[in-house]
Amino acid sequence: MGTAALVAAVLVGVTFALLPPSPLATPSPSWRPSPTDVRGVFHIHTRRSDGTGSVEDVAAAAAKTGLQFVIITDHGHAVRRPDPPVYRSGVLCIDAVEISTTGGHYAALGLAPSPYPLAGEPRDVADDVRRLGGFGVVTHPLSEKTELTWRDWDVPFDGIEWLNGDSLWREAPLPRLLQAGWTYWFRPVGSVASLYQRPQTLAKLAALVGGRRVVVLAGTDAHARLGFRDGPEPYVNPVFLRVPSYEIMFEVASLRVRLPGPLSRNASIDADAVVAAIRAGHVHSVVDAIAGPAAFDFSAISGGVSAAEGDVLTMSDPVIVRARANLPAGGWLVLFRNGVQIHRVAAQELTYASDQPGHYRAEAWVPAHGREGFVPWIVGNPIYVGGLGSAQAPPKPDMTGPTFPLEVFDPLWGVEHDEGSHATIEREGGRMALRYALGRGTAVAPYAALNCTTSIDGRATGIAFRASADRPTRLSIQLRVPTQGDGHRWQRSVYVDPTVREIVIPFADMRAVGATPARSPQLALVRTVLFVVDTVNTRPGSAGRFALDEVRFFSADTTPPR
């Protein structure tokens, strides 16, 4: 045998040995699965942001892989009206958006167009999404990339990705990535899935989310783009390969959404049904590249009342929980309560009786290929047995101590703006307003602000005021310590609109801006209070007006009890 032939034979042998397995075959379920489960994918990018295909390309790829719906989440600020739902290539296409915050990415479904760009801190974006009627999902929450990982776990978000298809390979260790990159050309779906391990994500998310009602989803995050100089999303590298393709990524993992009835083929009605079912948690995830076809059912009953994934079940009697899945050989059905494993069986059906309330959730596991242990194949959403409990509203700040007013007619008030913007103060009837026109420049970010030169009494714990604006917008309330450059600043963004309302901001809620080293405001050093309109939430070139009155610092009552 010649040298070339020997090398070729060795390459063939090594490649064959490295090839990931084909999906495990599953038996027919021992029960009749729901006829209203629909299969689709969430979190897809097209060429409208940093993907490479059109909506038509995405739909065609989805049709080839047997999907019934796709949810497209191109990057944006949510000011664009979503495209109306449409069937393309027989696949329901639903338009959504992925918003970049200062602490990670947030996808919004069922969102009305925003009157201003959604951006800034995670808490503000999540608040705006909810106000606009949307369902917000934290995407790639535990990404190894700092700019992508989620950094505000106190935010009341609606859903979260437990699996992100893009992170599977983009953040894999180099040796594993090289192996998968070689075998991708021979068995692409299995090669991408081979990077999937027993995710610590589920355990971490259970601890981070706590007892809140949060819908867990597998996100595809398909771009059909591999750049040669990887960077933060959006991926805008001009040189790239169209891999992994949409079709390949759609075969790795998908969602099963349980609808109240079959699809009607009316795109608008069907899209509303799919989004409503996801909101309700009537959905589970399947890693199709591991095994298939998949069938799964999860229910609970107490006092003659039954519930399914995502439902809240009042506990009038001991609860009987039932999980079913058509497990491949060696698989397990696993039951969790409040994130802790409480029971598992190596059978197609698990039944468990308990007198304990809690959040019950089921998974189907299969043996991990080439290593010990198991990996989740099917991941369900909880049934909330005994209710959700009373939501802990944030405590109202104590404002019973002395107040320190900032009179609106005081000459210490002034304006600030960049060279390309304009701002003037207007006073009328005890109110003060800022009329502004932001510039369109790019060298300096346009802004306009009301400022008050003042110190802060050491007893003060926050600032309060009444505010309104001629249109829905966000104001950034800032405290500034004079230093070189822009000074050290802390801010809190608030929503304002034509309705005059009282706004209360504890100093403890304010967060450092930019390179400010101290996380909490250094109140003794503050010399300026600002009310700022900038391009975080306002478009360049915009003009408008906001008004204030009853501006004051407040404090808590520190009088010793008698």
VENQUI-V405685 format. One record per helix or strand of 3 or more residues. SS is the DSSP state (2 for helix, 1 for strand). FROM is the first residue (numbers start at 1). LEN is the number of residues. If there is no record, write none. Layout:
BEGIN
ss->{SS | SS}
from->{FROM | FROM}
len->{LEN | LEN}
END
This chain:
BEGIN
ss->{2 | 1 | 2 | 1 | 1 | 1 | 1 | 2 | 1 | 1 | 2 | 2 | 2 | 2 | 1 | 2 | 1 | 2 | 1 | 1 | 1 | 1 | 1 | 1 | 1 | 1 | 1 | 1 | 1 | 1 | 1 | 1 | 1 | 1 | 1 | 1 | 2 | 1 | 2 | 1 | 1}
from->{3 | 37 | 55 | 69 | 86 | 91 | 104 | 122 | 135 | 159 | 165 | 174 | 188 | 201 | 215 | 246 | 254 | 267 | 283 | 296 | 305 | 319 | 332 | 340 | 349 | 358 | 374 | 383 | 413 | 422 | 431 | 447 | 460 | 473 | 488 | 501 | 507 | 511 | 523 | 528 | 543}
len->{16 | 8 | 10 | 7 | 3 | 11 | 6 | 10 | 5 | 6 | 6 | 10 | 6 | 9 | 5 | 5 | 5 | 13 | 4 | 7 | 4 | 7 | 6 | 6 | 6 | 10 | 6 | 3 | 5 | 7 | 7 | 7 | 10 | 9 | 9 | 6 | 3 | 3 | 3 | 7 | 13}
END
